[in-house]
Amino acid sequence: MRWRGQTIDIDDDALPGLGRDSGLVRSMTTPGFTGMTFHEVRAKSALNHVPGASAMPFEWTVNPYRGCSHACTYCFARGTHTYLDLDGGRDFDSQIVVKVNVADVLRRELARPSWKREWVALGTNTDPYQRAEGKYRLMPGIIDALASSGTPFSVLTKGTLVRRDLPHLIEASAQVPVTLAVSVAVADERLRATIEPGAPSFSARLDTVRAATHAGFRVTVFLMPVLPHLTDSIPVLDDTAQRIRDAGAARVVWGALHLRPGVKPWFLRWLRQEHPELLSSYRALYPGAAAQAPKSYRSWLSARVRPILRRYGLDARDEASHGRPVRPRAATPERLF
């Protein structure tokens, strides 16, 4: 495994099988996390600069974890695990890299005179509130580092653990702009359990939207990805939008499924097992190395989604045009209870 780039020093507890020169602090399994291995590393850096050619509406990210126990079959980040000589399938779901010193490193980086307090996005690669966060509690330190330095930030998550940190986020929003978004994709629980087997249920995520809205945040819901032939029918979209509206969301950002090269083999394997009747349709929509559905499909989907979201007052925007979510209105910890 190529761990050297992840670390600033080497701990004598590094597993002999990986070698002390691998840069790994330690690997461990933990009761309550069956089938998962946590690889603890000491990060060299915390802030990641987004390439200038990227279409993302932010330039900086922080990712306390690599790999994700949500195990979303469509996750675009799967290919990044191969850099560590791990695969983008089961390894991505169960071999989680934990940057145990990320908050301390972030504080040092934010204290540099060169730091311009630009917007920082959390949750753009792997989820900062995946199950590992329940053990390592890295996010409170990250939130404090950003807020105390005067750095505005956003959080995007599927994880219900964000509710634990709502008091921290409220306090931070009194110091800097803070936005909160919850990602949902599949309202049907049977389908969701096969395509996102480690993620919270749709209902649990809507409960998170409710809690964050009650705390004073104007919550954005990312209805992504919309899955061709599985979640793109008008009845499904309408029911999903109504439930999102009823949970208190302020708006929806939506987009069709992406299948990057590092993701496509794993997604098509899932499709072959769960919905073999759709395999030929997906191969036609995503031929060869194509990552996006064709423009004709995306235009067709837009014609369906936009009127539905407008009907429910959800300020419909697709992923290509979405901007930074609105700053939450003032909130106090007491509003949570």
N, C-alpha and C positions, 0 to 999 in steps of 0.2 A: 504493500500500500504506500502511496506517495503522500506521507503526512508532513514532510519537512516544511512545506509552504504554509501549513496551518499553525505553526507554533513559533514561540519565541525562545523556549528553552526545553530541556528534556528532564523528565523526572525519573529517579531511580526505580520507580514502581512500574515502568513500562514493561509490558509482558515480554518474556523471553522469546516467545514465538515471533514477535514482530521486530525484536532487536532494539537495543537502546539507541541506536542511531536513526530509528524511524521517526523520532520526534513526537511520538504519542505519549501522553501522560499515563493513561491507563484505559483498559477496556473492562467493562463490567456488565453483569446481568443483575437484575434486581427483582425481588419478590413483588408481585403485582404487575409486572411488565413481562409476562410470559412471551417467549419467542423473540424478545428484543435485546439488542446489545447496545450499550452506550459507550462511545469512544470519546473520552474526555481529552480535550486539547487546550493548549494555551495559545490563544490567537495572537498573531503579530499585529493585526489591524482589525478594526471594527467597521469603520466607514468604507463602503464600496462605492466607487464612482461609476455611474451609469454611462456607457459610451455615448458620445455625442450624436451618433446616428440613430440612437434608439428613439422610438415614438413615445416612450414613457413621459408623463408630465412631471417628472421629478428627476433630480440628478444624483441623489445619494440614497443609499439603502443601508440597513443593518440587518444581518441575518444571524441570530444566535445559534441556529441549528442548521445542519445539512442532513438531508434525508427527512422523511416525514411519516409518522405512524398513521396519518389519516389514510394512507394507501390508496389515494384516488388514482384510478387506472389511467386517467387522462392527464395527469399532472405534467406540465411542461418542463418541470425541473428534473425529471428522472435522468435525463442524459448527463447531468452534472456529476452524478455519482460515479461515473466511469473514470473520472479523473483520479479517483482514489483507488482504482483497480477493483471497484465493486460494480455489480451490475445495476441497471436501472429498474429492475423488477423487484423481486423479493428483498434484495439487499437494500434498496432505497426505502422500503417500508419498514425494515427491521434493524438496520445498522445505522444508528443515529449518531452523528458527530455533534458533540456539545462543546461550545466555546466557553469554558467555565469562567474565564477572566474577561469576558466581552465587555461588561459594564466598566471595569477599571480601565481597560484600553480605550474605550469610547470617551471616558472623561478626559483622558490625556489628549486625545485627538481634538476634542471640542475646545480644549483650553489653549490650543495653538493660536498665535496671533493671526495666522493666515486663514483661520476658519471664519467664513462669512455668514454663518448662521442660516444657511440655505435649508430648504425643506428636506426632511429625511423620511423615507417611507419604510415601514416595517411590515413584513408579511408578503413581500413581492416575489419571493423565491420559494421558501418553505415556511410553514406556518409557525409563528413565534409562540402560539398558544396550543401547540400539539401536546400530546400526553406527557412528553418529557418535561415540559414546563412545570407540571405538578410536582416533579421531583427537584428540579434545579432552581426554580424561581429566579430566572435571569431577567425577566421583564421589569419588575419593579426598579431594579438598579438602572436599567436602560432608560426607562421613563424619567427617573430622577435626573440622570446625567443630561438628557436632552433638555428637560424643562429648566434645570438650574443654570444651563449655559445659554438660555435664551433661544434655543433651536426649535422651530416649529416641526411638527411631525404628524404622520398618519399611521393608523394601524388597520390592516386588513387581515381578517381571520375567519376560519370556520369554527374555531375552538370556543367552547363555553367557558373555559378557564379565564377568559377576559373579564368575566363578571367579578372575579376575585379582585381584579385591579381597577375596577371602576372608581373607587375612592382616590386612587393614585392618579388616574386620568383626569378626574375632576379637578384635583389640586393642580395638576400640570396645566390644564386649560385656563386656569387663572393667570398663568405666567406667559404662556405662548399659545398660538393657534394649534389646536389638536383636533383631528378628525378621525372618525371611527367608521369602518365598513365591515359588513359581514357577508361572506361569500356563501351562496347557495346555488344548487344546480338542479337537484332532483327532489321533487315533492313526494313522489311515490316511494314509499318506504321499502317495498320489495326490490325495486330497481336500485334505489340508493344503497341498500345493504350489500349489493353485489359490486357496484362500481366505486363506492367509497366506503369499504368495509370497516375502516378504523375511525371514521369521522363521526361527529355527533349527528343525530337525526335532524331532519328538516324542522320538526317541531321544536327541538332543543335550540336550534339556531334562531328560530323566530322568537323563542323566549329570551334569547340574548338581545335581539333587536328591541324587544319590549323593555328589558332592564336598562339598556343603554339610552333608550329614548326617555324613559322615566328619570334617568340621571341627568338629562338635559342635553344630550347629543342629538344632532340631526343626522340620523344614521343612513348611510348609503348601503344598499344591498347590491352586490355583484351577482346578477343572474347569469352565471357563466360556469361552464359552457352550456349553451343550448345544444342538445344532442339530436342530430338529424334522425328523423323517423322514430325517435324515442320520447323526446320532450318538446317537440316543436309543433304539436297540434294546437288548434285554437282552444279547445276545451282545457287542455293541460296548462297552456300559457295563461288563460283567463283565471283558472282556479289558483294557480301559483301567485299571480299578481294580486288577486284579492286577498289571499292570506298574508302576503307581504305587507300590503296596505293596512290590513287589520292589526298587524303587529306594531305599526307606528312608524315604518320606514319613511324617510323623506323623499327618496328617489331611488331609481334603479339604473344601474349600468349593466348592459347586456352584451353578449357576443356569442357567435357560433364556435363550435369546437375547433381547436387547433390541434394538429397532430405533427409535432416536430419529429425529425428523424429519430431522436433518442427515445421518443414516446411511442411512436406508431407501432412498432412490433409488439409491445406489451398491450396496447389497447386492442389491436387486432386479434391477439391471442384471447383476450377477454371476450371480444365480440364473437369469435369462433365458438367459444364455450357456451356463452349465454344467449346469443342471438345470431346463430349461423345463417338465418334467412336474410340478414341484412349485410352480410359480408360483401357480396358483389356490389351492392349500392354504395357502401363506404369506399370500396376500392375505386369506384367511378368518381366519387366526390373528391377523394384524396389520392389521386394517382401518383405513382412513383414517389418522388421526394416532396410532393406538394404538402405544405403544412396547413394552408387555409382551404376552406371550402371555396368553390368557385364564386365569382362575383354574382352570377345569376342566382345562386342559392342564397347568398347573403342579402341580396336585394329582395328576394321573395320573403325571407325571414323578417326583414325590416318592415315590410308591408303588413306583416301579421303582428309583430310585437308592438310597434309604436302606437297604433290606435288603442290597444289593450291597456298599455301603461298610461296613456293620456286619460283614458276613462277612469282610472283609479288615482289620478293626480300624482303620479310617480315620476314626473319630470324625465321622461324616457330619453336615454342617451346610449348610443352604441359605444363599443370599446374604442373605436377609432377617434371619437370626438369628445370623450369624457375628460373633464377637467378635474381640478383638485376639489374634493368635497368641501362644503361650506363649514366654516368654523362653528363649533357648538355654541349655543347660547349659554349664558352664565349658569353654573350649577354648583351646588354645595353637597357635601356628603350626606347631609340630612335628607335630601330628596330621594335617596335610595331606599328609605325605610318607611 
